[in-house]
Amino acid sequence: MGIRDKEKSRQDIKSNVGTIVGKKEENNIEDNINLTQKAYYITKEQYKKLRLISVHRDMDMSCLIREMLDKYLNEQDIK
């Protein structure tokens, strides 16, 4: 099964069920209470790499980006 097939299957599951079987529901209102939606520009190459990582990890792209951003922010020496 190729990456595109995996991604398509994953999207089909999400659209039909709302969550991936066996994973915590990502659309739970209680979990999303502290989230905000913003738009930022990234390159096509960055998007492709992020998408590949999210498919390989079987992870929602928003969760992946939050995880990566948290790691980066925790490494900064800002008080």
N, CA and C of each residue as an Amber inpcrd file, in Angstrom:
protein
   237
   0.8540000  -1.1760000   0.0000000   0.0000000   0.0000000   0.0000000
   0.9020000   1.2420000   0.0000000   0.6940000   2.1420000  -0.9520000
   1.4970000   3.3560000  -1.0480000   1.0280000   4.4240000  -0.0810000
   1.8210000   5.4810000   0.0030000   1.5030000   6.5780000   0.9180000
   0.1750000   7.2310000   0.5510000  -0.0470000   7.4300000  -0.7300000
  -1.3180000   8.0420000  -1.1470000  -2.5110000   7.1580000  -0.7800000
  -2.3260000   5.8410000  -0.9380000  -3.3930000   4.9100000  -0.5750000
  -3.6710000   4.9640000   0.9260000  -2.5820000   5.0020000   1.7300000
  -2.7390000   5.0900000   3.1820000  -3.4700000   6.3670000   3.5720000
  -3.0420000   7.4790000   2.9560000  -3.6610000   8.7650000   3.2810000
  -5.1350000   8.7620000   2.8870000  -5.4540000   8.2270000   1.7160000
  -6.8390000   8.1680000   1.2440000  -7.6770000   7.3070000   2.1850000
  -7.1380000   6.1550000   2.5750000  -7.8600000   5.2690000   3.4990000
  -8.1200000   5.9610000   4.8220000  -7.1030000   6.6550000   5.3020000
  -7.2270000   7.3550000   6.5830000  -8.2890000   8.4540000   6.5040000
  -8.2900000   9.1870000   5.3900000  -9.2920000  10.2410000   5.2220000
 -10.6920000   9.6490000   5.1350000 -10.8250000   8.5170000   4.4480000
 -12.1260000   7.8470000   4.3350000 -12.6290000   7.4280000   5.7160000
 -11.7440000   6.8640000   6.5110000 -12.1310000   6.4410000   7.8560000
 -12.5810000   7.6370000   8.6720000 -11.7910000   8.7310000   8.6130000
 -12.1420000   9.9240000   9.3850000 -13.4820000  10.4910000   8.9380000
 -13.7270000  10.5340000   7.6360000 -14.9750000  11.1240000   7.1660000
 -16.1750000  10.2480000   7.5010000 -15.9810000   8.9290000   7.5160000
 -17.0860000   8.0240000   7.8130000 -17.3450000   7.8550000   9.3030000
 -16.3050000   7.8370000  10.0910000 -16.4400000   7.5340000  11.5020000
 -16.2030000   8.7640000  12.3750000 -15.3760000   9.6720000  11.8980000
 -15.0570000  10.8540000  12.6850000 -13.7610000  10.7070000  13.4580000
 -13.3250000   9.4710000  13.6640000 -12.0510000   9.2010000  14.3360000
 -11.4480000   7.9400000  13.7600000 -10.1860000   7.7330000  14.0400000
  -9.5210000   6.4990000  13.6400000  -9.7740000   5.4780000  14.7420000
 -10.1760000   4.2860000  14.3580000 -10.4950000   3.2460000  15.3260000
  -9.2890000   3.0000000  16.2330000  -9.5330000   2.9690000  17.5530000
  -8.4790000   2.7030000  18.5060000  -7.7310000   3.9390000  18.9670000
  -8.0040000   5.0890000  18.3770000  -7.3380000   6.3240000  18.7850000
  -8.3130000   7.1960000  19.5440000  -7.7700000   8.0450000  20.3950000
  -8.5940000   8.9860000  21.1420000  -9.2600000   9.9520000  20.1560000
 -10.4950000  10.2560000  20.3900000 -11.2240000  11.1540000  19.5160000
 -10.6190000  12.5460000  19.5710000 -10.1770000  13.0570000  18.3970000
  -9.5070000  14.3490000  18.3250000 -10.4920000  15.5140000  18.2880000
 -11.7500000  15.2270000  18.0290000 -12.7390000  16.2930000  17.9220000
 -13.5210000  16.4850000  19.2080000 -13.0320000  15.9380000  20.2950000
 -13.6730000  16.0790000  21.5890000 -13.6040000  17.5360000  22.0270000
 -14.7450000  18.1450000  22.3230000 -14.8040000  19.5680000  22.6840000
 -13.9440000  19.8730000  23.8960000 -13.9460000  18.9980000  24.8990000
 -13.1520000  19.2320000  26.1010000 -11.6610000  19.3050000  25.7810000
 -11.1980000  18.4750000  24.8540000  -9.7870000  18.4710000  24.4800000
  -9.4120000  19.7010000  23.6590000 -10.3550000  20.2330000  22.9070000
 -10.0700000  21.3420000  21.9930000 -10.3720000  22.7130000  22.5860000
 -10.7270000  22.7710000  23.8480000 -11.1180000  24.0310000  24.4720000
 -10.0130000  25.0870000  24.4080000  -8.7420000  24.6750000  24.5000000
  -7.6310000  25.6120000  24.4910000  -6.9840000  25.7630000  23.1210000
  -7.6340000  25.2750000  22.0870000  -7.0800000  25.3750000  20.7390000
  -7.6270000  26.5960000  20.0280000  -6.8270000  27.1270000  19.1450000
  -7.2550000  28.2240000  18.2940000  -6.8140000  27.9280000  16.8720000
  -7.5880000  28.3510000  15.9100000  -7.2560000  28.0870000  14.5160000
  -6.6390000  29.3350000  13.9010000  -5.4570000  29.1790000  13.3260000
  -4.7420000  30.2660000  12.6620000  -4.2500000  29.7560000  11.3230000
  -3.9650000  30.6630000  10.4220000  -3.4200000  30.2890000   9.1100000
  -2.0280000  30.8800000   8.9620000  -1.0810000  30.0290000   8.6000000
   0.2960000  30.4490000   8.3580000   0.7360000  29.8940000   7.0290000
   1.6340000  30.5880000   6.3660000   2.1150000  30.1510000   5.0610000
   3.3630000  29.3020000   5.2180000   3.3550000  28.1380000   4.5840000
   4.5230000  27.2750000   4.5330000   4.7670000  26.9270000   3.0730000
   5.9710000  26.4660000   2.7740000   6.2830000  26.1060000   1.3840000
   5.6130000  24.7770000   1.0380000   5.5010000  24.5180000  -0.2560000
   4.9330000  23.2460000  -0.7060000   5.7970000  22.0830000  -0.2360000
   7.1170000  22.2850000  -0.2450000   8.0330000  21.2380000   0.2010000
   7.8490000  20.9390000   1.6930000   7.6720000  21.9770000   2.5060000
   7.4210000  21.7800000   3.9320000   6.1220000  21.0090000   4.1390000
   5.0980000  21.3780000   3.3830000   3.8100000  20.6950000   3.4970000
   3.9450000  19.2140000   3.1370000   4.6470000  18.9350000   2.0350000
   4.8190000  17.5450000   1.6020000   5.5320000  16.7260000   2.6720000
   6.5920000  17.2940000   3.2540000   7.3410000  16.5740000   4.2900000
   6.4880000  16.3550000   5.5330000   5.7510000  17.3800000   5.9470000
   4.8660000  17.2390000   7.1060000   3.8090000  16.1690000   6.8460000
   3.2610000  16.1770000   5.6540000   2.2210000  15.2070000   5.2940000
   2.7750000  13.7880000   5.3530000   3.9940000  13.5920000   4.8110000
   4.6180000  12.2730000   4.8330000   4.8500000  11.7990000   6.2670000
   5.3490000  12.6970000   7.1150000   5.5880000  12.3440000   8.5170000
   4.2780000  11.9650000   9.1910000   3.2210000  12.7490000   8.9360000
   1.9400000  12.4650000   9.5820000   1.3710000  11.1170000   9.1310000
   1.5620000  10.7720000   7.8670000   1.0810000   9.4830000   7.3660000
   1.9040000   8.3500000   7.9740000   3.2160000   8.5040000   8.0040000
   4.0810000   7.4620000   8.5740000   3.7980000   7.2460000  10.0570000
   3.4780000   8.3180000  10.7690000   3.1840000   8.2010000  12.2030000
   1.7210000   7.8930000  12.4630000   0.9160000   7.8640000  11.3970000
  -0.5280000   7.6750000  11.5200000  -1.0940000   8.6920000  12.5090000
  -0.7850000   9.9530000  12.2360000  -1.0950000  11.0420000  13.1550000
  -1.7640000  12.1880000  12.3990000  -2.7330000  12.8020000  13.0210000
  -3.3790000  13.9800000  12.4620000  -2.3330000  15.0810000  12.2750000
  -2.3890000  15.7890000  11.1530000  -1.3850000  16.8040000  10.8570000
  -1.3830000  17.9280000  11.8990000  -2.5240000  18.3260000  12.3910000
  -2.5830000  19.3750000  13.4180000  -1.8730000  18.9250000  14.6910000
  -2.0860000  17.6750000  15.0680000  -1.4090000  17.1340000  16.2620000
   0.0970000  17.1030000  16.0480000   0.5180000  16.6940000  14.8620000
   1.9400000  16.6460000  14.5470000   2.5650000  18.0350000  14.6490000
   1.9240000  19.0260000  14.0710000   2.4630000  20.3840000  14.0880000
   2.5050000  20.9280000  15.5110000   1.4570000  20.6660000  16.3120000
   1.4830000  21.1110000  17.7120000   2.6260000  20.4520000  18.4720000
   2.8310000  19.1530000  18.2370000   3.9090000  18.4290000  18.9000000
   5.2770000  19.0120000  18.5280000   5.4780000  19.2640000  17.2330000
   6.7440000  19.8230000  16.7700000   6.9560000  21.2410000  17.3050000
   5.9020000  22.0140000  17.3180000   5.9940000  23.3830000  17.8080000
   6.2880000  23.4060000  19.3080000   5.6370000  22.5280000  20.0670000
   5.9160000  22.4210000  21.5040000   7.3830000  22.0840000  21.7510000
   7.9030000  21.1230000  20.9870000   9.3060000  20.7300000  21.1520000
  10.2170000  21.9250000  20.8790000   9.9690000  22.6360000  19.7960000
  10.7820000  23.8050000  19.4520000  10.6830000  24.8830000  20.5390000
   9.4740000  25.1850000  20.9630000   9.2800000  26.2430000  21.9670000
   9.9140000  25.8800000  23.3050000   9.8710000  24.6130000  23.6780000
  10.4880000  24.1740000  24.9300000  12.0080000  24.2760000  24.8990000
  12.5860000  24.2410000  23.7040000  14.0360000  24.3600000  23.5570000
  14.5110000  25.8120000  23.6130000  13.6010000  26.7550000  23.4970000
  13.9730000  28.1640000  23.4840000  14.2180000  28.6630000  24.9060000
  15.1240000  29.6070000  25.0230000  15.4570000  30.1730000  26.3360000
  14.7440000  31.5090000  26.4970000  13.4090000  31.4560000  26.4860000
  12.6000000  32.6640000  26.6080000  11.8480000  32.6000000  27.9290000
  11.8840000  33.7020000  28.6660000  11.2200000  33.7120000  29.9770000
  10.0730000  34.6730000  29.9980000
